[in-house]
Amino acid sequence: MRLTLLAASVLALAACGENPPAAPAAETPAAPAHDMATMDDAMKTADASDDANTAETTDGFTFHTIGGKVESVHLPTATGVTWTASTADTAQVEIGEATDEKMPDGSTHHVVKVTPKASGNAVIKFEKRDGADAAAPVTETRNINFMVH
């Protein structure tokens, strides 16, 4: 009898178009916080050094960094020069905006913003062309490393 009554109640609710309340949405856990505590003193010194740097970022340079901290890659530029950036490590780093900026010494650099996303190592390949044509030959390549703590 109880089973019949329960089944009738469920059918009555369904007929009225009422649905049982939805289960509460599961909360998305916050991303783990990255902080400088994960770096030893040598890494902290290297990180502070590249933050203050306005010199060109040389081929093979390594940024010691943490997730979420925007880093700036400085590349030489001149009229007509274009740089493209690419990486296979999209889970580790995000390539952001690029602008030509005047440096304290009067030179102009092509500055590319890079945001580390997750701990690990990543390489961004920068290719220089003497013109805007993407099919033009590459005249210089720089591979810049990111060690994300």
N, C-alpha and C positions, 0 to 999 in steps of 0.2 A: 504494500500500500504506500509506504513512504517513497519507494522508488518511483511509483507511478505519479505521486504528487510532485516529486522533484522534477521528473521529466516534463510534466505539464507546466511547471513554473518556468523551466528553461525555454520551452516552446512559446509560452506566453510572452516572455521577454523578447525572444527573437521576433515574434510577430509584431510587437510594438516598435521594433526597430532600435531597441536599446541594446547596446553592447556592454558587456562587463567592463569595468574600468581597466584601462591599459596599465601594464606594469610600469613603474617609474623607470625613466631612462637611466641607463648606467652612466655613472660619471666617468669622464675621460681622465685618466691619471695625468698629473702635471709632468712635463718633461723634466728630467733630472737637472738640477741646477749645476752649472759649471762655475767653478771659481778658481782663483789663483792658487788656492791651497793644494791643488793637484799638481802643481809645478814645483820642482826643486829650485833652489836659489839661482842656479845657472840658467834655467829656462826662464825664470822671472826677469833676469837681467837681459836675456836675448829678446824677450817680448817687449820690454821697455825700450830697448835700443831701436827696434824696428818701428815702434810707435812714433818716435821722435824724428825718424829719418825722412829727409826730403831728397835724398840722392836717388839716382836711378836704381831700380831693383835688378841686380845682375842675374844672368843665367845661372840656375842651380841654387839660388838663394832659398833659404828655408825660413818661413814664418813659424815661430813657436807661439801658439795661440790657444784660445778656448772657444767653445761653441757660443755662437751669438755675437761675438766681438767682430766688428767690421774692420778689415785690414785694407790698406791701400798699396797697390802695386804701381810703382812709378816707372814709366817707359819713356824713352826719348821720342820726340816728335818734331815734325816740321811741316810746312805747307804741303798738302797732298799725301802725307803719310797716313796709312790706316793700320790699325792693329785689330786682330780678331783673337778671341779667347775661347778655348774649348777644354773640356775635361771629361774623362770617363767616370770620374768619381763624384757624380751628382748627389749621392747620399751624404757625402762628407762636406762639400763646399757648394756655395751658390755664387755665380758670377753676376755682379750687379752693374750699376751704371758706370759709364766711362766718360770722362770729360778732360779737356785740355785745361791745365791750371798753371798759372805763373808761380814759380818758386822764389824763395827769398833771394837767391843769387841772380834773378832776372831771367833764367832759362824757363822754358815751357815744357812740362811733362804731360804725357797722356796718363791720367790716373784712373785705374780700374779698381772699383770697390769689390771686395770678396768677403763673403760672410761664411765662416765655418759653421756647419750644422751639427756635426756629430764627431765624437772622438774617433781618431784614426789618422791615417796619412793620405794626402791627396796631392796630385800634381795638376797644375793648370798650364796648358801650352799656349803661348802667345806667339802669333805669327804677324810679321810686319810686311806690308806691301807698299810700294812707292806709287800709290794711286788708289782710287776707290773700287777698281774692278776686282771682284773676288777671284777672278780667274787669272789675275796677274801673278807673276812668279813671286814666291816668298823670298824676301831679301835678308831676313833675320828671324831666328826662332829663339825664344827664351822659355825654358821650363822652370816654373816657380813652384816650390814645394810648400805644403801646409801640414804641419804637425799639430793636430788638434788634441789637446789634453782633456 
